Amino acid sequence: MVLNYPDGRLYSDDIPKKPAKQVRTTPPSKRTARTQKKTNFANRGMRFEEAINESNAYYLSRNLAVIHKKPTPIQIVKVDYPRRSAAVIKEAYFKEASTTDYNGIYKGYYVDFEAKETKNKTSFPLKNFHQHQITHMNACRNQGGITFVLLWFSQLQRCFFMDSKTLDRHWQAQATAKKSIPLQVIEAESTEIFLGIAPRIPYLDALDHYIALKEQEHDN
C-alpha cells in the first residue's frame, strides 16, 4: 500500500525486502552497535505506545476514564479486489497533519495529549513536536480542556507528565534559547510517572496531581 503525506513524501509497504538468507549471512558479531541500537530503540518506542494503549484499556474497563488513541484520517484512492469478499488498499493519502495522539474524558474534563520519546539521556529535543500540535493543545486549553505531553526517555526508562503551558513556554523560547529541554529542567517542571503493571503507564496519577493544583489556583 502507498500512503502519500501532505508534503508530498511517500510511504509504501511495497518496498522490496532482502531475502531472509541474506540477513542470516551477516554474523551477529559483525553487526554494528549503531544498527543494534536503532533496532532496540524502535522496539522501545513500540512498547511505549502499546503501554499507553493498554493503560487506557485498563482505565476504561474500570470506568476511570474514557481515553482513546485518535485514528489518522486517510483518503483512499486505489483499491484492488482480488476476490469479492476482500478488498486491498493499494494507495491512500493522509488527509491532514495529525494533531495529538490521544483524547477523551476524565472527571468531567476534556483531556488531549501527545506522547513523545527520545533516546537522548540528558535532554528532550523540541524538534519532536510540530507547530500545529502546539497550536492545537493551546486552543484546547483555552477552551477549558486539559492538555499535556508524556515524555519518554527510552534509554533511561523514565516517563514525565508535562502540561502544555509549560511545553509552550519552552517552544516559544527556541529562537533565543536551546532547542531542547534539559532533563534537569524536566525533572523540576514536570511530574515523573513511575512505571507499573496495571496500568503500565499510570499517568492518571500525574493528571490527578495537575488537576488538584489547577483547582487550588482557581480557589485562590
KASUL-V83803 format. One record per pair of residues at least 4 apart in sequence whose C-alpha atoms are under 8 Angstrom apart, sorted by the first residue. I is the first residue (numbers start at 0). J is the second residue. Records with the same first field share a line. If there is no record, write none. Layout:
# KASUL-V83803
I = J, J
This chain:
# KASUL-V83803
0 = 11, 12, 13, 88, 89, 90, 91
1 = 9, 10, 11, 12, 13, 89, 90, 91
2 = 9, 10, 11, 90, 91, 92, 93
3 = 7, 8, 9, 10, 90, 91, 92, 93
4 = 8, 9, 10, 92, 93
5 = 92, 93, 94, 95, 96
17 = 21, 22
18 = 22
19 = 23
20 = 24
21 = 25
25 = 29, 30
26 = 30
30 = 34, 35
31 = 35
32 = 36
33 = 37
34 = 38
35 = 39
36 = 40
37 = 41
38 = 42
39 = 43
40 = 44, 118, 153
41 = 45
42 = 46
43 = 47, 153
44 = 48, 116, 153
45 = 49
46 = 50
47 = 51, 151
48 = 52, 114
49 = 53
50 = 54, 199, 200
51 = 55, 199, 200
52 = 56, 67, 68
53 = 57, 198, 199
54 = 58, 197, 198, 199, 200, 201
55 = 59, 64, 65, 66, 67
56 = 60
57 = 61, 197, 198
58 = 62, 63, 64, 65, 198
59 = 63, 64, 65, 66
63 = 105
64 = 103, 104, 105, 106
65 = 103, 104, 105
66 = 101, 102, 103, 104, 105, 110
67 = 101, 102, 103
68 = 100, 101, 102
69 = 99, 100, 101, 102
71 = 93, 97
72 = 93, 94, 95
73 = 91, 92, 93, 94
74 = 91, 92, 93, 94
75 = 88, 90, 91, 92
76 = 90, 91, 92
77 = 88, 89, 90, 91
78 = 86, 87, 88, 89, 90
79 = 86, 87, 88, 89
80 = 85, 86, 87
81 = 85, 86, 87
82 = 86
97 = 132
98 = 131, 132, 135
99 = 111, 112, 113, 132, 135, 136
100 = 111, 112, 113, 114
101 = 111, 112, 113
102 = 109, 110, 111, 112
103 = 109, 110, 111
104 = 108, 109, 110
105 = 109, 110
108 = 143, 144, 145
109 = 143, 144, 145
110 = 144, 145, 146
111 = 136, 139, 144, 145, 146, 147
112 = 136, 146, 147, 148, 149
113 = 147, 148, 149
114 = 148, 149, 150, 151
115 = 127, 148, 149, 150, 151
116 = 123, 127, 150, 151, 152, 153
117 = 123, 124, 150, 151, 152, 153
118 = 152, 153, 154
119 = 123, 152, 153, 154
120 = 152, 154, 155, 182
121 = 181, 182, 183
122 = 179, 180, 181, 182
123 = 150, 152, 179, 180, 181, 182
124 = 178, 179, 180
125 = 170, 178, 179, 180
126 = 178, 179
128 = 132, 133
129 = 133
130 = 134
131 = 135
132 = 136
133 = 137, 163, 167
134 = 138
135 = 139
136 = 140, 146, 147, 163
137 = 141, 146, 163, 164, 167
138 = 142
139 = 143, 144, 145, 146
140 = 144, 145, 146
146 = 162, 163
147 = 160, 161, 162, 163
148 = 160, 161, 162, 163
149 = 158, 159, 160, 161
150 = 158, 159, 160, 161
151 = 156, 157, 158, 159
152 = 156, 157, 158
153 = 157
157 = 191, 192, 193, 194
158 = 191, 192, 193, 194
159 = 185, 186, 189, 190, 191, 192
160 = 189, 190, 191, 192, 202, 205, 206
161 = 165, 166, 185, 188, 189, 190
162 = 166, 189
163 = 167
164 = 168
165 = 169, 188
166 = 170
167 = 171
168 = 172
169 = 173, 180
172 = 176, 177
173 = 177, 178
180 = 184, 185
181 = 185
182 = 186
183 = 187
184 = 188
185 = 189
186 = 190, 191
190 = 205
191 = 205
192 = 200, 201, 202, 204, 205
193 = 200, 201
194 = 199, 200, 201
195 = 199, 200, 201
196 = 200
197 = 201
201 = 205
202 = 206
203 = 207
204 = 208
205 = 209
206 = 210
207 = 211
208 = 212
209 = 213
210 = 214
211 = 215
212 = 216
213 = 217
214 = 218
215 = 219
